[in-house]
Amino acid sequence: MKKEYFACPEPINEEKLYGFSWLENVLAIPSPLVCVTSYKENGMPNAAMQSWCTFDGTEGYHIILSSVNKHSHMYSSVMKTKQFAVNFPSRDVFMKCMATIQNNDHEKDEITSSGLTAVAASKIKAPLIEECFLNLECELSWTKETVEGGDHYVFCAKVIGIHMDEERLNSAKLGRYGETGYLYNIHNPIDPDTGKGSDSQVGIIQSLGTYDKL
Ligand SMILES: Cc1cc2nc3c(=O)[nH]c(=O)nc-3n(C[C@H](O)[C@H](O)[C@H](O)COP(=O)(O)O)c2cc1C
């Protein structure tokens, strides 16, 4: 049996959802955990955890950051430089990337003050996080407000080059998935029947095998 919802279920208190839609927490669809880096207007490295994002590999390769808060340093830096890097932490680096949220002063290098190493990108003006197993160099293509007059924007950027740990490229070594690979955000799942929720969680991908195995 399927349950149908067209409005916020009564047990959920929308005022406690920090501005998110109840659908965000009832669905709790995982999305990749990345850290976006750029240079602030004062030249200091900026780092911003981002998780509302996806990719399009059809006409070139693009990243779509689907919920960029217009009050963040990242928004103002990238609107100015039109360039940024996307860094993928594995579980051993994740908490250091999360520390960039506390080290958010305009005057701070948000990467080194979080115990990480900033290295210059090759083709764009943006810092990369050395400890992340994958870094994408990106050029901003277009932006659009999600809702007219709202706080969030969709950013579409072309990936012009990558730096990837060779052991992740080799599935006989670390590979891309499982305990050492891509991380996913599981954002505060809530049970619509009780209104009870869990803190956010970190997920990994386990392959079930090729299509014909299912
Ligand atoms: C797991 C996680 C995912 C996040 N995803 C996003 C996101 O997709 N978009 C966004 O605007 N902020 C997101 N944030 C919040 C920003 O990372 C946070 O506001 C950060 O301090 C912004 O940094 P900045 O002001 O230096 O750019 C996320 C935070 C966490 C912990």
The ligand as a Tripos MOL2 file, in Angstrom:
@<TRIPOS>MOLECULE
LIG
   31    33     1     0     0
SMALL
NO_CHARGES

@<TRIPOS>ATOM
      1 C1         26.1870   18.5500    4.7390 C.3       1 LIG1
      2 C2         25.9710   19.9840    4.3450 C.ar      1 LIG1
      3 C3         25.5010   20.2920    3.0890 C.ar      1 LIG1
      4 C4         25.2780   21.6270    2.7060 C.ar      1 LIG1
      5 N1         24.7980   21.9060    1.4720 N.ar      1 LIG1
      6 C5         24.5670   23.1810    1.1000 C.ar      1 LIG1
      7 C6         24.0620   23.4820   -0.2050 C.ar      1 LIG1
      8 O1         23.8240   22.5930   -1.0250 O.2       1 LIG1
      9 N2         23.8350   24.7810   -0.4940 N.ar      1 LIG1
     10 C7         24.1210   25.8040    0.3860 C.ar      1 LIG1
     11 O2         23.9250   26.9950    0.0430 O.2       1 LIG1
     12 N3         24.6130   25.5320    1.6280 N.ar      1 LIG1
     13 C8         24.8290   24.2610    1.9970 C.ar      1 LIG1
     14 N4         25.3190   23.9780    3.2420 N.ar      1 LIG1
     15 C9         25.6120   25.1100    4.1600 C.3       1 LIG1
     16 C10        26.9700   25.7580    3.8490 C.3       1 LIG1
     17 O3         27.9800   24.7770    3.7370 O.3       1 LIG1
     18 C11        27.3750   26.7230    4.9680 C.3       1 LIG1
     19 O4         26.3930   27.7330    5.0660 O.3       1 LIG1
     20 C12        28.7510   27.3100    4.7480 C.3       1 LIG1
     21 O5         29.1860   27.9040    5.9390 O.3       1 LIG1
     22 C13        28.8080   28.3360    3.6110 C.3       1 LIG1
     23 O6         30.1330   28.7590    3.5260 O.3       1 LIG1
     24 P1         30.5650   30.1550    2.8990 P.3       1 LIG1
     25 O7         29.7320   31.2560    3.5100 O.co2     1 LIG1
     26 O8         32.0190   30.2550    3.2500 O.co2     1 LIG1
     27 O9         30.3530   30.0730    1.4190 O.co2     1 LIG1
     28 C14        25.5350   22.6730    3.6310 C.ar      1 LIG1
     29 C15        26.0170   22.3470    4.9050 C.ar      1 LIG1
     30 C16        26.2240   21.0250    5.2590 C.ar      1 LIG1
     31 C17        26.7220   20.7040    6.6370 C.3       1 LIG1
@<TRIPOS>BOND
     1     1     2 1
     2     2     3 ar
     3     2    30 ar
     4     3     4 ar
     5     4     5 ar
     6     4    28 ar
     7     5     6 ar
     8     6     7 ar
     9     6    13 1
    10     7     8 2
    11     7     9 ar
    12     9    10 ar
    13    10    11 2
    14    10    12 ar
    15    12    13 ar
    16    13    14 ar
    17    14    15 1
    18    14    28 ar
    19    15    16 1
    20    16    17 1
    21    16    18 1
    22    18    19 1
    23    18    20 1
    24    20    21 1
    25    20    22 1
    26    22    23 1
    27    23    24 1
    28    24    25 2
    29    24    26 1
    30    24    27 1
    31    28    29 ar
    32    29    30 ar
    33    30    31 1
@<TRIPOS>SUBSTRUCTURE
     1 LIG1         1 GROUP 0 **** ****
